[in-house]
Amino acid sequence: MKVTELKEKTPDQLREELASLKKESFNLRFQGATNQLENTSQIKTARRNAARVKTILNQKAAEAAAE
């Protein structure tokens, strides 16, 4: 997931993306707890993608507040 792709999305789309990333993160953690997860780096990737989305949302909110 690239930052440029995220900046082009609307805040509503970003919130939907964040919700899906949180679900994915939960599912990966659940798989890890039951020893079904093969690639443990997926958890790290999902967390970082969620953080990227949150950062872009906060930037857009700050821009809207400044206007």
C-alpha positions as CSV (number, residue, x, y, z in Angstrom):
1,M,0.0,0.0,0.0
2,K,1.5,3.3,-1.2
3,V,1.0,6.6,0.5
4,T,0.2,8.3,-2.8
5,E,-2.7,5.9,-3.2
6,L,-4.0,6.7,0.2
7,K,-3.7,10.5,-0.3
8,E,-6.0,10.2,-3.3
9,K,-8.8,8.6,-1.3
10,T,-11.6,10.4,0.6
11,P,-11.8,10.2,4.4
12,D,-14.8,7.9,4.1
13,Q,-12.8,5.5,1.9
14,L,-9.9,5.7,4.3
15,R,-12.1,4.8,7.3
16,E,-13.4,1.8,5.4
17,E,-9.8,0.8,4.6
18,L,-8.9,1.2,8.2
19,A,-11.8,-1.1,9.3
20,S,-10.8,-3.8,6.9
21,L,-7.1,-3.6,8.0
22,K,-8.2,-3.9,11.7
23,K,-10.2,-7.0,10.8
24,E,-7.3,-8.4,8.9
25,S,-5.0,-7.7,11.8
26,F,-7.4,-9.5,14.2
27,N,-7.6,-12.5,12.0
28,L,-3.9,-12.7,11.7
29,R,-3.4,-12.5,15.4
30,F,-6.0,-15.2,15.9
31,Q,-4.2,-17.4,13.4
32,G,-1.0,-16.8,15.2
33,A,-2.5,-17.8,18.5
34,T,-3.8,-21.0,17.1
35,N,-0.5,-21.8,15.3
36,Q,-2.1,-21.6,11.9
37,L,-0.1,-18.6,10.7
38,E,2.6,-19.4,8.2
39,N,4.0,-16.0,7.5
40,T,4.4,-14.0,10.7
41,S,5.5,-10.9,8.9
42,Q,2.0,-10.4,7.7
43,I,1.0,-9.1,11.2
44,K,3.7,-6.4,11.0
45,T,2.6,-5.4,7.5
46,A,-1.0,-5.1,8.5
47,R,-0.2,-3.0,11.6
48,R,2.0,-0.6,9.5
49,N,-0.6,-0.3,6.8
50,A,-3.2,0.6,9.5
51,A,-0.8,3.2,10.9
52,R,-0.3,4.7,7.4
53,V,-4.1,5.1,7.0
54,K,-4.4,6.7,10.4
55,T,-1.6,9.1,9.6
56,I,-3.3,10.2,6.3
57,L,-6.6,10.6,8.1
58,N,-5.1,12.8,10.7
59,Q,-3.3,14.9,8.1
60,K,-6.5,15.4,6.2
61,A,-8.4,16.4,9.4
62,A,-5.7,18.9,10.2
63,E,-5.9,20.4,6.7
64,A,-9.6,20.7,7.0
65,A,-9.4,22.4,10.4
66,A,-6.8,24.8,9.1
67,E,-9.1,26.0,6.3
